[in-house]
Amino acid sequence: MAAGTISGPQLAEVLARLPPGAIEISAEAAEPLFADGDRVDPCVACAVLMANLGLPGTTVAPGHAPRL
């Protein structure tokens, strides 16, 4: 299947099969609150996108606390 061609019911079916922690988000070196590569929680925009796709919050692996 070519990239970007899955949509509609087919996309919903694939997303429903994602297990808890299937998605990991990591920080970049330019981020001052986290070390490069630290796993982080989704930003607000990403959380809204996930909700719109019907993904539960548990689909994203928990992130680390920011370093202060």
DAGI-V684132 format. One record per residue. SS is DSSP state (H for helix, E for strand, L for the rest). PSI is psi in degrees with one decimal (* if undefined). D_LAST is the distance of its C-alpha to the last C-alpha in Angstrom with 2 decimals. Layout:
# DAGI-V684132
ss psi d_last
SS PSI D_LAST
SS PSI D_LAST
This chain:
# DAGI-V684132
ss psi d_last
L 131.9 44.11
L 146.8 42.91
L 137.9 39.30
L 9.0 38.90
L -6.7 42.16
L 135.0 41.04
L 177.3 40.98
H -141.0 42.30
H -34.8 43.38
H -41.7 42.85
H -44.4 39.16
H -40.2 38.76
H -44.4 40.43
H -44.8 38.16
H -36.3 34.95
H -21.5 36.30
L -5.4 36.57
L 127.5 32.88
L 165.8 31.65
L 136.9 28.39
L 9.5 25.51
L -27.3 27.75
E 130.3 25.26
L 134.3 22.00
E 131.4 19.60
E 151.9 17.42
L 157.6 14.89
L 164.6 16.31
L -27.5 15.43
L -10.6 15.16
L 119.3 12.17
L -17.3 9.08
L -12.2 6.65
L 152.5 8.81
L 152.9 11.09
L 125.2 14.65
L -8.3 16.58
L 138.0 14.02
E 132.7 15.87
E 160.3 14.53
L 158.9 16.25
L 149.3 18.74
L 173.5 18.25
H -44.2 20.65
H -40.1 23.37
H -39.5 23.34
H -39.7 23.51
H -43.5 26.47
H -45.2 28.12
H -43.5 27.91
H -40.7 29.43
H -27.0 32.13
L -4.2 32.96
L 16.5 33.28
L 131.3 30.52
L 155.8 28.91
H -25.1 25.13
H -9.0 25.65
H -28.6 26.82
E 130.5 23.25
L 141.5 21.60
L 143.8 18.53
L 173.4 15.18
L 156.1 12.09
L 145.0 9.09
L 150.4 6.26
L 136.2 3.77
L * 0.00
